[in-house]
């Protein structure tokens, strides 16, 4: 299983690097954090270090990412998301 886990991590890392490289070519600013709309056309983002940025603009692109949600009625350990199976 460690071989599968290692291969998966390499593949994901490689794809993330490719996506980031392509994104940087667009000239847009990449901000990684947790955000919320606080007013029309205004987003407040909390960065990993706790810094808060407020951004205002006509066009805002938000990529929310995803995490699997498991039904709470299924006992722990019986079902795992695809990502969890390899971690």
N, C-alpha and C positions, 0 to 999 in steps of 0.2 A: 504493500500500500504506500510505502514511503516514496517509491519510484513514481507512482501515479501522482501523488501529492506534489512532488518536486517538478514533474513535467507540467502539471496544471499551473503552478505558480510562475514558472518560466513563460508559459504561453500568455497568461494574463498580464504579466509585467511587460512583455514584448508588445502586446496589443495596446496597453496603456501608454507606453512610450510613443508608439506610432500615432495614436490619437492626439496626444499632447503636442507632438511635433507638427502635425497637420493643423491643429488649432492655432498654434503660435504664428503660423504663416498667414493667418487671416488678419492679424493686427489687433484682434480683440483682447481684452484683459481677462485673464482667468483668475477667479477668486474662489478659493475652496473654503467653505464654512457652512454654518447653519443660518438660513435666512428666512425673513418674513416680510411681507408687504406691510408698511406702516402708514402709507398714504398713497394716493394715486401716483403712479409712476415712481414710487420711492420704495427701495428695498433696504432693510437693515440686516447686515450680515455679521455674525459673530464668528471670528476666525478661531483656529485651534488654540492660539495663545491667549484668547480672551479679548483681544482687540475687537472693537465694534466699528464697522464701516457703514456709512449711509450712502447709498448710491441712488441717483435720480437720472432718469433718461426716458427717451421716447420709446426705445426698444430694449427690452430686457429678455435675455434667454436664460431660463432656469432648467438645469439638468438635475433632476431629483435623485437619480440613482435608485436602486431597489434592494430590498432585502425580503426574503421569503417570510411570510406570516403563517405560522402553524395554528391550526384550530386548537383552542384551549381544551376541548373535550378529549383530545387524543393524548394518552399518557406519554410523559417524557421518555425518550429513548426508542420509541416505536417508529416514529417518523422523523426524518431529518430532511432539510432542504438539500438540493443538489450541492450547494457550496459546502454545507456542513459535512457532507459525506466524505469529502476529501480533506478535511482539516483535522 
